Amino acid sequence: MVAVLQDLKNELTNDPLARGYAGMTDAQVAASLLTKNRPIDKNTLTAAEIYEAINRAEYTALIAGEKTEVNIILSLGGDISVVTGSKARTALLAAFPGGTATRTALQVAVAQMISRADEIFEGLNYGFRTAEETVAAARALA
């Protein structure tokens, strides 16, 4: 836990995103660190999430080979890798080019907002009752 608090102290001291931690109270720092405003892409989507993103008219307009690829992806069930370079992502991007409603919906489905605390510390709950107490403990380190 001391290492995590030291990492948090470094975050507060260095302020790499220029959030202005130095002028904030512990409660304000905790709120800033816990606000979900850091965009990342999910690594996986379920077949249902992909299905919900597909525009029926755009699907109907696909050529046979593209429909087959999309159907294969949808038949996988479970978590489907959509990381850059995955076969599923590559096939979906090829079938639904930029500017299509499906491409836009897939981008929304993949997007996820996390907090700065999630991004660098996996949250701010380290044996303290509140995030504010965690910030205070990090600031108190020598």
N, C-alpha and C positions, 0 to 999 in steps of 0.2 A: 504494500500500500504506500510506503514511503516513496518508492520510485515513481508511482503514479502522481503522488502529490508534488514531487519535484518536477515532473513533466508539466503538470498544471501550473506550477509556479513559473516555469520557463515560458509557457504560453502567455501568462499574464504579464511577465516582465518584457518579453520580446514583442508581444502583440503583432504577430506576423501578418494578420489581416487588417491591421490598423483600426480595430474596433473601439479603441479608446478606453481600455480596461483601467488605466491608471486613474482616470477621473470618475470611475463608477464605484458604487457601493458594492459590497459582497452580493447583495440580492440582485443588483443590476447585472453584475458579471454572470451570476448563475443564470439569470433569465436570458442573457445574450448567448451564453454557451448552449443553452437548452432549446433555443428557438430553431425550429426545423426550416432552415433556409439555405442549405448546402445541397445542390443537385448532384445526384449520382444516378447511374443506370443500374437497374436490377440485373442480376446475372441470369435469372430464369423467369419465365412466364409459364403459367399453366395453359393447357390447350384451350380451356374455357376463356381465359383472358385474351388469347389470340383470336378465338372465334368471335368474341364480342367486339373486337376491333375491326373485323372484316366487314366492309361495305358490300352488301349483296350484289348490287349492280356491277361493281368493280370485279367481284369474284366471277360473276357470270360472263364478263367480258374477257377473262383470262383465256389464253390458248391452252390446249389440252395438256401439254407438258407442265405448264405452270400450275394448272389445277391439280394435277397429280402430285406435284411437290407440296402444295398447300395441304392437300388431303392427307398425305403421309405425315406431315408435321402435326396436323390436328389429331391423327390417330395415335400419336405417341402417348398422349395422356400425361399425367404427372407434371413434373417440372421439366421444361424444355429450355435448353441453353440458348440464350440470346446474346451472349457476349460477342464482342466484335470478332469476326472471323468464323463464328460457328456456322455449321451447315444450315441450320434453321434460319438464322438471321440473314445469311447470304441469300437463301432462296426467297424469303419473304420480301427482302429489299428489291430483288430482281423482279418479282411478280407485281409488286406495288411500288412503282417509282415515285419520286418526290412530287409533291403537289396533289397526290391522291388523298381522299378522305381516309382510306385504310392506313396509309403511311403515317398520316398525322395521328390517328388513333393509336397506332402501335407505338409511336414515339411517346405519347402520353402514358400508355400502359407501362412502358419500360422505365420512365422517369420516376424517381423516388427522391423525396426530400428528407435529409437527415440534419441533425444539429451538429455544430462544431464539436460538442462533447462526444457525440456518437462517432464522428469522423476521427478524432484523435485519441479519445479515452474510453470509448464504448460506454458513454454515460458519465454521470457524476455521483454515483452512489457507491461510496467506498467505506461503509461502516458508520457513516454519519447519518443523522436523521434527515438532513436536508442538503440540497445542493449548495445552499448558502453557507452551511457549516463546512462543507468540503472546500469551498473557495477560501473561507477564512483560515482554515488549517494550512492550505497551500501558501497563502500570503504570509503566514506566521513562520514558515520555514526559514532557517538562517541562510 
